[in-house]
Amino acid sequence: MGKIGHTIVGVLSVISIVFCACALTDGRSIATIRTDEKAVVVNLNGVSTDLVIQQLPGIGYPYGIGVYSDSNGRKWDQGDDYAELVVDTTNQIARRPSHFTQLFGCDEHQKRGQLLLACVFMCLIASIVSVIASLRGVATQGRVAGIVSMVFQIFNFVFFLIGMAAGASFYDEEFECKSENTIMFDLKVADYFDLSYALPFVVVGVITSIINIIILCASGSLKDSKKGDNCPDDSSSS
């Protein structure tokens, strides 16, 4: 049973590695910009306009926000804030490219996004170690491999849980942005972006970690199977 438990945990950990890697490398893994009427920008430097978010230079469609960077490769704090944004005589917006949250000075969104990034990185590392421990457990069926795998599955559970809270807060809560931002004073990402796969995956990661912990406990992976699983009963020895 110990070998089977290690095998299942190893397979699920490999799946976690793949999804963590996808979320980190995909610039649209958290959310993609919407195209409906909620994306309209009604105020720009105090002047009412019919510009929409997609018309901001460097954003466009399909702009997205990923765990590590946005769809244009810009990290959470990369680029200029709203003070660098100007309107020329043709009512076009001119600025150097910035991450969406950096452009509008949304510090609280940045903090939560960076916390999610840190959690996904930690889950990636924990999953890699768990795979190595599972391979060791399959080969030796010793308790040390099971204990190591259990410890890192607990790490996974904690970091996935924190990441889930951070991601949900980033997407669905409204936070005040910098006062000099005249496009939007308060930003709720859900009003401008559609949810992508990163946050649902983090939720699945929490569930998977719980399943792995249960499997390790129930399959006897935390004890030395070679010495303990096949020992005769006391009655048979007498």
TACORCOR-V151651 format. One record per backbone hydrogen bond with DSSP energy under -0.5 kcal/mol. CO is the residue of the C=O (numbers start at 0). NH is the residue of the N-H. If there is no record, write none. Layout:
<<CO | NH> <CO | NH>>
This chain:
<<0 | 4> <1 | 5> <2 | 6> <3 | 7> <4 | 8> <5 | 9> <6 | 10> <7 | 11> <8 | 12> <9 | 13> <10 | 14> <11 | 15> <12 | 16> <13 | 17> <14 | 18> <15 | 19> <16 | 20> <17 | 21> <18 | 22> <19 | 23> <20 | 24> <21 | 25> <22 | 66> <22 | 67> <24 | 26> <25 | 28> <25 | 66> <28 | 197> <29 | 195> <30 | 64> <31 | 193> <35 | 38> <36 | 39> <38 | 52> <39 | 41> <43 | 46> <46 | 43> <50 | 40> <51 | 54> <52 | 55> <53 | 59> <55 | 58> <55 | 59> <59 | 62> <62 | 32> <63 | 70> <64 | 29> <64 | 30> <67 | 75> <68 | 65> <69 | 72> <73 | 69> <74 | 77> <77 | 98> <80 | 83> <81 | 84> <85 | 93> <87 | 90> <91 | 87> <93 | 85> <98 | 102> <99 | 103> <100 | 105> <101 | 104> <103 | 177> <104 | 106> <104 | 177> <105 | 109> <106 | 110> <107 | 111> <108 | 112> <109 | 113> <110 | 114> <111 | 115> <112 | 116> <113 | 117> <114 | 118> <115 | 119> <116 | 120> <117 | 121> <118 | 122> <119 | 123> <120 | 124> <121 | 125> <122 | 126> <123 | 127> <124 | 128> <125 | 129> <126 | 130> <127 | 131> <128 | 132> <129 | 133> <130 | 134> <131 | 135> <132 | 136> <133 | 137> <134 | 138> <135 | 139> <136 | 140> <140 | 224> <140 | 225> <141 | 145> <142 | 146> <143 | 147> <144 | 148> <145 | 149> <146 | 150> <147 | 151> <148 | 152> <149 | 153> <150 | 154> <151 | 155> <152 | 156> <153 | 157> <154 | 158> <155 | 159> <156 | 160> <157 | 161> <158 | 162> <159 | 163> <160 | 164> <161 | 165> <162 | 166> <163 | 167> <164 | 168> <165 | 169> <166 | 170> <167 | 171> <168 | 172> <169 | 188> <170 | 189> <172 | 188> <174 | 186> <177 | 180> <179 | 181> <184 | 176> <186 | 174> <187 | 190> <188 | 191> <188 | 192> <191 | 33> <193 | 31> <196 | 200> <197 | 201> <198 | 202> <199 | 203> <200 | 204> <201 | 205> <202 | 206> <203 | 207> <204 | 208> <205 | 209> <206 | 210> <207 | 211> <208 | 212> <209 | 213> <210 | 214> <211 | 215> <212 | 216> <213 | 217> <214 | 218> <215 | 220> <215 | 221> <216 | 219> <219 | 222> <222 | 224> <223 | 226> <223 | 227> <224 | 228> <224 | 229> <227 | 230> <232 | 236> <233 | 237>>
